[in-house]
């Protein structure tokens, strides 16, 4: 009899059990070996645990009932016996010191559990929850193990894997990542949804060559102005920095060319540390393309494909089902540009499809731009815990960049043990760079809540070009549409809109259009209505700014998009509040930070970058934020993995992807699409919105956007129409 790991389907043949086990064990051990090269404490442990887990992870598939199902062609039903339990049971019976391997086998489909709850199950720890399954596996585990050894032509090796010396939570995630990536990749490869090994050629970092290329690129920039000379000096200082700590900071103001200067520093560090890749973590999804284009132009070597060298990752795009696993975005490129959401929520995850890329992180240089704005304050203590573990135990070098002088790592509220984080740029140069910030902008406020008509009329009355930043995607769309109505069709060009409601391609076009209009000094009477997605990393410079009340950090970030180069003497940014309105939505996640900023404004406290660290401290001292931060860090400390995933939300929404593009819908339905296309065409929305609008699924985790979409409001065109019709219906019913 032939024993199968996967059944024949969709025109592809069945896969033999021994072929799948051999492939997974080979690739999982390779993943572990690559990560272990950079492990200061637990490299041998990682290799041993992954080797053991990968060898027995699918042992339960040898069960007779499971084989009967696997031999049925084009059968998509689940296996009758949860196959993970056999491997766990075998390890329990034959190797006492194999808890980590047991956990990996148990979690490689269902995800990481709450370890405390599992411990209370005593002898059933990591076993299947169903007693009938456990009893059946207990009765046949010896015969399954014997059959496995016969098919694999060798004894199952077992070695102790119970003594992690470093951070256990990070180790467990790293171990599962090595196994799951190999498992998912082999399955996708077998079904023709992943390139064959001979077709995969991932470029190396080649840091020394890329640094030389970057030097040439930067030498062709700039002019003879004093500010340009300062930027050149900033580049040189970062490139030649001798700072050697595992976590460093770079406080430099807007317009100091951090994009290239800190890439030079990252490449220099990669050379000395023999790092394998560089991550650039940006606060918002819309600014990725701008940075990616610069890096692809500045770092590409002859004969290379830009997309292979600098990966652009917008959404997490993680898929659990076998049919969609190949669409999961990976971290395999030498330079990965991604968002804080995708990056940090990967570390926080307990789910296999998300964690499968984590093993690519050890031995990386990680440049977190606007580090203080990348995460909500309540997440900082746990993120800081991970940063230190990855720095000290997995050879990750962190660059925490900031344009607003927020040194959150100095706060006692963040960590019981203080860590020295040296600055890359010396204070003398920072002071000279900061001279352009002096009197660059005035911070004013209007705390009497405004209705929509009042806000629109006020915005239109002040000098332009104008930037308006709202707290939610829907509110930005509503105000943008109100302003278009205010001006009328003939003057619709006076209003532009930018948010994550737009597909990435349309966001990119809007950003370029905004830049072109800002270059035209005669084109001043217009307004960009946006969300916080414009607050960092976008080279915009408006005459007047309006920021809906949020956090001090957001206000400082928004101010960086007004009078950016200090050329205007009377530039202003206003903070305002909105009245309650049925069409506007409210961001509950900023309640505490908005309270802190409102307190500063009402007390007449001078708004400046130096206030940033104090504002984070004041937020951490707010009872709700403090309690949330402590609960999250406690959950991480005691390995309550599902709770960590649930609470560590950079954006406090459970989101999924929707697709409006008809051609992409067809590609997804018939399997002719990859994750790069998805992230350029898909839009992320709250799951509750999908349920509310009854959107049909296309594939697992991706839904059909069958409502209105246009390149001005994106998917908000359909949502606003739905909301307006719903409101009208309610009024008619009341009348």
BALUMKOL-660431 format. One record per residue (C-alpha): residue number from 1; x, y, z. Coordinates in steps of 0.1 Angstrom, whole numbers. Each point is the difference from the previous one (the first is absolute). Layout:
<nodes>
NUM_X_Y_Z
...
</nodes>
This chain:
<nodes>
1_0_0_0
2_11_35_-7
3_-3_25_28
4_-9_36_-8
5_6_34_16
6_-23_18_-25
7_-27_-12_-24
8_-2_6_-37
9_-19_31_-9
10_-4_27_-26
11_19_-20_-26
12_30_-6_24
13_9_-35_11
14_1_-13_36
15_31_6_21
16_16_-29_17
17_3_2_38
18_38_-6_0
19_6_26_-26
20_-19_27_20
21_18_-9_33
22_34_0_-17
23_-6_34_-16
24_-14_16_31
25_27_-13_22
26_27_11_-24
27_-15_35_-4
28_-9_5_36
29_35_-10_12
30_14_24_-26
31_-22_28_13
32_12_-8_36
33_36_-2_-10
34_-1_34_-17
35_-17_16_30
36_23_-18_25
37_31_15_-16
38_-11_33_16
39_-11_-15_34
40_20_11_30
41_-17_-26_24
42_-23_-25_-15
43_12_-9_-35
44_7_-37_9
45_-34_-2_17
46_-17_14_-31
47_17_-25_-23
48_-9_-29_23
49_-36_10_6
50_-7_6_-37
51_17_-32_-12
52_-21_-21_25
53_-33_18_-7
54_3_-1_-38
55_8_-37_-1
56_-33_-10_17
57_-23_30_-7
58_-23_-19_-24
59_2_-35_16
60_-37_-1_6
61_-7_1_-37
62_11_-37_-1
63_-32_-9_19
64_-21_-23_-21
65_-31_23_-1
66_21_30_-10
67_17_-20_-28
68_-34_-10_-13
69_-10_36_-4
70_34_10_-14
71_-3_-26_-27
72_-32_16_-13
73_7_23_-30
74_-12_36_2
75_-13_-4_35
76_2_32_21
77_-16_-14_32
78_20_1_32
79_18_-31_13
80_-21_-19_25
81_28_-3_25
82_19_32_10
83_34_-11_-12
84_21_22_23
85_-8_-21_31
86_19_-31_-11
87_34_19_-2
88_-7_16_34
89_-9_-33_16
90_31_-18_-15
91_23_28_14
92_-17_-2_34
93_4_-37_2
94_36_-3_-13
95_17_33_9
96_-8_17_34
97_22_30_-9
98_-19_10_-31
99_-26_25_11
100_10_26_-26
101_-2_-25_-28
102_-33_-12_13
103_-13_36_0
104_12_6_-36
105_-17_-32_-13
106_-32_8_19
107_-1_36_-12
108_11_-4_-37
109_-36_3_-11
110_-21_14_29
111_25_26_12
112_17_6_34
113_-22_-5_31
114_0_15_34
115_28_-19_16
116_-14_5_35
117_-33_-16_-9
118_18_-28_-18
119_21_-7_31
120_-31_-5_21
121_-9_-29_-23
122_30_-19_14
123_5_-32_-19
124_-22_13_-28
125_21_31_-5
126_2_8_-38
127_-22_-31_-7
128_-32_2_-20
129_-30_15_19
130_-22_-29_-11
131_2_-31_23
132_-11_-24_-27
133_29_13_-22
134_25_-4_28
135_-13_-36_8
136_3_-10_-36
137_35_14_-4
138_11_-16_33
139_-10_-34_-14
140_18_4_-33
141_29_23_6
142_26_-29_2
143_-12_-15_-33
144_0_35_-17
145_35_7_13
146_12_-34_-14
147_-16_7_-33
148_15_34_-1
149_35_-14_7
150_-5_-26_-27
151_-10_26_-26
152_28_24_10
153_25_-29_1
154_15_10_33
155_-5_5_38
156_-16_32_12
157_27_19_18
158_-10_16_33
159_22_24_19
160_-7_22_31
161_-17_33_-9
162_-11_15_33
163_25_26_11
164_-5_34_-17
165_23_25_15
166_-13_31_-17
167_-35_15_-4
168_-23_-30_-3
169_-29_18_-18
170_23_11_-28
171_17_-34_-2
172_-34_-18_-3
173_-11_22_-28
174_33_-4_-18
175_-2_-38_3
176_-35_-1_-14
177_9_23_-28
178_28_-23_-12
179_-24_-30_-1
180_-31_17_-14
181_18_18_-28
182_15_-33_-12
183_-34_-18_3
184_-20_27_-18
185_27_5_-27
186_2_-37_-8
187_-38_-3_-3
188_-3_31_-22
189_29_-13_-22
190_-16_-34_-4
191_-33_16_-12
192_18_24_-24
193_-6_31_20
194_37_7_10
195_30_0_-23
196_21_-31_-2
197_34_3_17
198_19_4_-32
199_-21_30_-9
200_6_18_33
201_30_23_0
202_-1_24_30
203_27_27_-2
204_25_4_28
205_3_32_19
206_35_8_-13
207_2_29_24
208_34_13_-10
209_-9_3_-37
210_-34_16_8
211_17_26_23
212_24_9_-28
213_-30_3_-24
214_-19_22_26
215_31_23_4
216_-1_7_-38
217_-37_6_1
218_2_25_29
219_30_18_-15
220_-23_10_-29
221_-26_16_22
222_-3_34_15
223_13_35_-8
224_22_26_16
225_-25_12_26
226_8_-2_37
227_-28_-25_6
228_13_-22_-27
229_34_1_15
230_-14_-10_33
231_-18_-30_-16
232_33_-11_-15
233_17_3_34
234_-29_-20_15
235_6_-28_-26
236_37_-1_7
237_-4_-1_38
238_-25_-28_-2
239_20_-20_-26
240_32_2_21
241_-15_-3_34
242_20_-22_24
243_-30_-6_24
244_-1_-37_8
245_-29_-5_23
246_-27_-25_-10
247_-27_27_3
248_8_36_-12
249_-21_31_-6
250_1_28_-25
251_-18_32_9
252_0_23_-30
253_-27_24_-12
254_-21_0_-32
255_20_6_-31
256_33_-14_12
257_1_-28_-26
258_-5_-29_25
259_-11_-24_-28
260_35_-2_-16
261_21_9_30
262_-14_-28_22
263_1_-25_-28
264_38_8_-3
265_3_-6_37
266_-20_-32_-3
267_22_-13_-28
268_31_8_19
269_-13_-19_30
270_-10_-29_-22
271_36_-2_-13
272_16_-1_35
273_-27_-23_14
274_-3_-23_-31
275_-37_6_1
276_-22_-18_-26
277_-27_26_-6
278_-12_35_8
279_-35_9_11
280_-15_35_-4
281_-31_3_22
282_-22_30_-8
283_-30_13_19
284_-25_1_-29
285_-7_-20_-31
286_-2_29_-24
287_36_11_5
288_15_-34_-9
289_0_6_-37
290_19_33_3
291_28_-16_21
292_0_-32_-22
293_6_21_-32
294_29_18_16
295_16_-32_12
296_-5_-18_-33
297_16_29_-18
298_29_4_25
299_8_-36_9
300_-5_-22_-31
301_30_-18_-14
302_4_-9_-37
303_-23_-27_-13
304_-23_-1_31
305_-37_1_0
306_-12_29_22
307_-28_-19_16
308_23_-29_10
309_24_24_17
310_-24_24_18
311_-32_-17_10
312_-30_23_5
313_-24_-15_26
314_-32_19_7
315_-24_-25_15
316_8_-30_21
317_-19_-20_-26
318_0_-32_21
319_-20_-30_-11
320_-5_-32_20
321_-18_-22_-26
322_21_-23_-22
323_-15_16_-31
324_12_35_9
325_32_-6_20
326_22_9_-30
327_-14_35_2
328_15_7_34
329_26_29_-2
330_34_-11_10
331_32_17_14
332_25_-16_-23
333_13_30_-19
334_33_16_11
335_-18_33_6
336_-36_-1_13
337_-20_32_2
338_-32_-5_21
339_-24_16_24
340_0_0_38
341_-33_-19_-1
342_14_-29_-22
343_33_-1_19
344_-9_1_36
345_-33_-19_-3
346_21_-28_-16
347_21_-2_32
348_-32_1_21
349_-18_-27_-20
350_-9_-35_12
351_-12_-12_-34
352_22_-22_-23
353_-7_19_-32
354_12_33_15
355_29_-14_20
356_15_-19_-29
357_22_29_-10
358_14_8_35
359_30_-23_-4
360_13_24_-27
361_5_28_27
362_31_-12_19
363_32_16_-13
364_-18_31_-14
365_4_37_3
366_-33_16_8
367_-6_37_-7
368_-33_11_16
369_-8_35_-13
370_-19_23_23
371_2_-27_27
372_-20_19_25
373_-29_4_-25
374_1_-36_-13
375_-19_-15_30
376_-27_10_24
377_14_9_34
378_-16_-30_17
379_19_-24_-23
380_35_16_6
381_10_-20_32
382_-6_-34_-18
383_16_11_-32
384_30_13_19
385_2_-34_17
386_1_-17_-34
387_25_25_-14
388_25_-7_28
389_-4_-38_-3
390_5_1_-37
391_30_23_4
392_18_-19_27
393_-9_-35_-9
394_-6_-1_-38
395_26_26_-13
396_-26_25_-11
397_14_36_-2
398_-28_26_6
399_1_36_-12
400_-28_20_16
401_-4_32_-21
402_-20_30_11
403_-6_35_-13
404_-16_11_32
405_25_-7_28
406_-22_-27_17
407_24_-23_19
408_-26_-23_15
409_26_-25_11
410_10_24_28
411_-33_-3_18
412_-2_-19_32
413_-36_-8_-9
414_12_-20_-30
415_25_-24_16
416_12_-8_35
417_36_-1_-13
418_13_30_-19
419_20_-6_-31
420_25_24_-15
421_-9_8_-36
422_28_20_-16
423_-6_26_-27
424_15_-4_-35
425_2_37_-7
426_19_22_24
427_-18_28_18
428_18_28_-17
429_-12_-11_-35
430_-35_-7_14
431_-1_35_13
432_10_15_-34
433_-26_-22_-17
434_-26_12_25
435_6_37_-7
436_-25_-3_-29
437_-27_-12_24
438_2_33_20
439_-31_21_-7
440_-9_-22_-30
441_-36_-3_10
442_-26_13_25
443_-22_-24_19
444_-35_14_5
445_-33_-17_11
446_-37_4_-1
447_-15_-22_27
448_-37_9_-5
449_-14_-31_-19
450_-8_8_-37
451_-27_-15_-22
452_9_-11_-35
453_-12_32_-17
454_20_22_24
455_31_-20_-6
456_-2_1_-38
457_-7_38_-1
458_29_7_24
459_24_-22_-20
460_-9_18_-32
461_6_34_15
462_37_-3_9
463_30_2_-22
464_9_-31_-20
465_11_-25_-10
466_-17_-16_31
467_4_-34_17
468_-28_-14_21
469_6_-32_20
470_-30_-19_15
471_2_-28_25
472_-18_-27_-21
473_-2_-11_-36
474_-37_6_-1
475_2_35_15
476_26_10_-25
477_-22_-13_-28
478_-30_19_13
479_18_33_4
480_16_-4_-35
481_-34_-6_-15
482_-15_30_20
483_27_22_-14
484_-6_-11_-36
485_-37_8_5
486_9_34_15
487_21_9_-31
488_-23_-16_-25
489_9_-21_-30
490_18_28_-19
491_25_4_28
492_2_-37_11
493_38_2_-7
494_3_22_31
495_-3_-32_22
496_21_-31_1
497_-3_-30_22
498_26_-25_13
499_-6_-30_23
500_3_-38_2
501_-35_-2_-16
502_19_3_-33
503_18_-28_-17
504_38_3_2
505_2_10_-36
506_-25_28_4
507_17_12_32
508_33_2_-19
509_-16_20_-28
510_-16_24_25
511_32_5_19
512_18_9_-33
513_-28_23_-10
514_2_18_34
515_38_4_-4
516_-4_14_-35
517_-26_26_12
518_22_10_30
519_28_7_-25
520_-22_25_-18
521_2_31_21
522_-29_16_-19
523_-24_-29_9
524_-9_8_36
525_-38_-1_4
526_-5_-37_7
527_-2_-25_29
528_12_-35_6
529_-23_-19_24
530_18_-30_15
531_5_-23_29
532_31_-5_22
533_15_-19_-29
534_16_33_-12
535_16_8_34
536_34_-16_-6
537_24_-6_-28
538_-19_19_-27
539_18_30_-14
540_-29_24_0
541_1_37_10
542_-33_18_4
543_-7_36_10
544_-26_-7_26
545_-9_-32_20
546_-30_-12_18
547_2_-30_23
548_-30_-16_18
549_8_-4_37
550_21_-31_5
551_34_-5_17
552_28_25_4
553_23_-23_-20
554_-25_0_-29
555_-2_38_1
556_38_3_-1
557_1_-25_-29
558_-27_19_-19
559_19_33_6
560_28_-16_-20
561_-22_3_-31
562_-5_37_5
563_26_26_-11
564_25_-29_-1
565_29_20_-12
566_-7_30_21
567_-6_24_-29
568_-32_16_14
569_0_24_29
570_-37_-5_9
571_-7_-37_-3
572_-26_-14_24
573_-13_-34_10
574_-34_-1_18
575_-13_-26_24
576_-38_-3_-1
577_-28_-22_14
578_-31_-13_-18
579_-36_-1_11
580_-17_-34_1
581_-13_-9_-35
582_-17_-32_-13
583_23_0_-30
584_33_5_19
585_18_-28_18
586_21_2_31
587_33_-16_9
588_-3_-15_35
589_37_-9_0
590_11_37_3
591_-23_9_29
592_27_2_27
593_26_17_-22
594_-25_26_-12
595_-8_7_37
596_37_7_7
597_3_23_-30
598_-32_18_8
599_13_6_36
600_32_15_-14
601_-19_23_-24
602_-24_12_27
603_28_7_24
604_19_20_-27
605_30_-24_0
606_24_9_-29
607_-2_-28_-26
608_35_-11_-10
609_19_-32_-9
610_15_0_35
611_-35_-6_14
612_-3_-33_-18
613_17_-22_26
614_-20_16_28
615_-33_-6_-18
616_8_-37_-3
617_8_-1_37
618_-33_17_8
619_-19_-25_-22
620_17_-29_17
621_-11_15_33
622_-36_1_-10
623_-18_-29_17
624_-15_-16_-30
625_32_1_-21
626_21_-12_30
627_-23_-29_7
628_-1_-11_-37
629_38_2_-3
630_5_-20_32
631_-25_-27_-10
632_16_-4_-34
633_35_-3_13
634_-12_-25_26
635_-17_-21_-27
636_33_0_-19
637_20_-9_31
638_-22_-30_8
639_-3_-11_-36
640_-37_6_-4
641_5_1_-38
642_-36_4_-12
643_-5_29_25
644_31_17_-12
645_-11_-2_-36
646_-35_13_9
647_13_29_20
648_30_10_-20
649_-18_19_-27
650_19_29_-17
651_-33_10_-16
652_-27_-10_24
653_-21_-19_-26
654_-3_-35_-12
655_5_5_-37
656_-2_-20_-32
657_6_8_-36
658_-26_10_-26
659_5_2_-38
660_-19_24_-23
661_20_-7_-32
662_-19_-25_-21
663_30_-15_-18
664_17_-7_34
665_-32_-17_12
666_2_-24_-29
667_37_-6_6
668_-7_-9_36
669_-28_-23_-9
670_21_-20_-24
671_33_1_18
672_19_23_-24
673_12_26_25
674_28_7_25
675_2_20_32
676_18_29_-17
677_-30_6_-22
678_-24_-3_29
679_17_26_21
680_0_25_-30
681_-37_-6_-7
682_-17_-10_33
683_-12_22_28
684_-1_-8_37
685_-33_4_18
686_-14_-10_34
687_-15_-34_1
688_-32_14_16
689_-4_21_-31
690_2_-31_-22
691_-27_-16_21
692_-21_31_1
693_0_4_-38
694_-3_-38_-7
695_30_-1_-23
696_5_-35_-16
697_34_-16_4
698_23_-5_-31
699_25_-23_18
700_8_-5_36
701_7_34_16
702_-8_21_-32
703_-35_14_-7
704_-18_14_-31
705_-5_37_2
706_-33_2_-19
707_-8_36_11
708_11_33_-16
709_37_8_-5
710_17_30_-16
711_34_15_-1
712_-11_30_22
713_-15_-18_31
714_10_-36_-8
715_-23_-25_18
716_-14_28_21
717_-21_10_-31
718_-20_-32_6
719_0_3_38
720_-13_37_-1
721_-27_-9_-24
722_-10_-29_22
723_0_22_31
724_-20_28_-17
725_-26_-24_-13
726_-3_-17_34
727_-4_34_17
728_-26_11_-25
729_-19_-32_5
730_0_5_38
731_-13_36_-4
732_-28_-12_-24
733_-10_-27_26
734_0_26_28
735_-21_24_-21
</nodes>
